[in-house]
Amino acid sequence: MKRKIIEINEEKCNGCGLCIISCAEGALKIVNGKAKLVSEKYCDGLGACLGECPEGALRIVERDAEEFDEKAVEEHIKSKKEDLPCGCPGTSVKSFEPCPVPERKEEVNVEISSELTHWPVQLTLVPANAQFLQGKELVIAAHCTPVAYPNFHRDFLKGRAVVIACPKLDNFNAHLEKLTSIFTVSDIKKVIVAHMEVPCCFGLSHMVKTAIERAGVNLPVEDVTIGVRGEIL
């Protein structure tokens, strides 16, 4: 049948996830840093998500599509009952035991030194021309990664500069502008993007890629995905 339904322009979509929060039917999700329609039958075509998109990546079109199924929507929402209202998998509540470690004959207490060599680290607060950025490899980390990955200082920070940002909860466009300025005026040698495995976190990779393109520079980028159990995926 022909009816009104959402259409997503992936070139414009920055993966911020605001449209997901505004969709009461849970018809949208973030996949690889882009908003996707979960199923045609979940979209009522009313366009509640349109006004939330900062990039104008959403529009309502009229085309042949599966009929909206209110009962299917109810079942879909019930299946995600442990998620917060936004429906993002990254908000799904989980509990698990700490990962096992090899047994030692003796308990050894080892002091671990911080590898952080500068302040601030929050992207919003870092000047684009900060001296500590010059000639360095730059780690751009999602807020949750240092908590999830136990050897973050040893494996990521040593000898590098670092900034932290959240592609979902922070101001995406402000971060994009700041990164563009950093890549333009600072002599960054390499970028390491560390983000979590949850879909909305992939927006950080999209943010960095877009900023590099806007700055017109050629930078090597290493993309690292951290699992919620603390492993590199």
Secondary structure, DSSP 4 states (H G I P E B T S, - for coil): -EEEEEEE-TTT-----HHHHH-TT--EEEETTEEEES-GGG--SS-TTGGG-TT--EEEEEEE-PPP-HHHHHHHHHTTTTS-TT--GGG-----PPPP----SS-----------SS--BGGGS-TT-GGGTT-EEEEEETTHHHH-TTHIIIIITT-EEEEE-TTTS-HHHHHHHHHHHHHHS---EEEEEEESSGGGGHHHHHHHHHHHHHT----EEEEEE-TTS-B-
